[in-house]
Amino acid sequence: MSGGDDRLASLHPAYFGLVMATGIVSIACRLVNLRPIAVPLLWLNCAFYVILWALTVMRLVRFRARFVADLTHHGRAVGFFTTIAATCVLGSQWLIVGDARTLAAGLWAAGIVLWAVVTYTVFAALTVKAEKPSLAEGINGGWLVSVVAAQSVSVLGTQLAPGFGDRAPLVLWFCLVVWLGGGMLYIWIISLIFYRYTFFEMQPSDLAPPYWINMGAVAISTLAGSLLALAAPHSPLLRELLPFVKGLTLMFWATATWWIPMLVILGFWRHIYRRFPLRYDPLYWGAVFPLGMYTVCTLRLSQAIAMPALMVVPNVFVYVAVAAWTLTLTGLLRQLVASR
């Protein structure tokens, strides 16, 4: 097998995190009036999305056994959820940055189909497989991408809802249900992750980049809740539930905020104290995405609960997100050059 074939065969399902990260950083830039950065990232992200789907289809055709094996692998299977989140984040990007509602609606429809297929395929496959790893070996922050996938469907649908006219309340009901289901899924999974963190020995290699999704999953849950609160005028049900929606959304944001210092401390322990090498890994896109998402969710939360003071966070965090995206892309480009 040639080097190119080997890289294709081992392509990580979570590589769509590149699209997720690029999309949310672009949206963050657009919302804080950095449009000269947001627009180029939109077109670049379209290229990333098409290339990754092409590679994924090629991998399915040429290395089907490896592809199917990933679906039952506790570490890699959850990476398929990035296809859902990438599709819906790209849809939100086209809606906010490109003002292309029709294209965004098409991506939302595709995201819903992917969400249904991937969710029940992956979780069913992992449930019925005969041999399973221990909790310490099998669980990681990447599992929370399943939460991100669900909430990305809710986020895009809520933004599109007003354009559906009389059907807006039905669309918002669907988005509300998906948001609540995603929130419950976070509680299930983060309980296992927190248990693994605090009651099993940790090695630097165990704290792979997806542990930042611990924060990113509640950040996108905050965004989905904030958008539902802002969309309440279009739904009698949301108007009745508005205090509940705002309260739960604020809890999600508080949880996301709590995670940030903890993740920084763990990163310091991993790379400074234990001297684990810091080199490019496609999973690092799963660390860039939460930074951009925290920027956007805090901005929307400030609007939803009428708290302008919170705007200091996105006005600072957007530059952190752009810097992280730039560094990770540099690592990707260096790896591509070295591989040739």
PyMOL commands that set and color helices and strands:
alter all, ss='L'
color gray80, all
select helices_A, chain A and resi 3-9+13-31+35-62+64-71+77-96+101-128+135-138+141-199+204-206+209-230+232-234+236-273+282-304+308-339
alter helices_A, ss='H'
color red, helices_A
deselect
rebuild
show_as cartoon
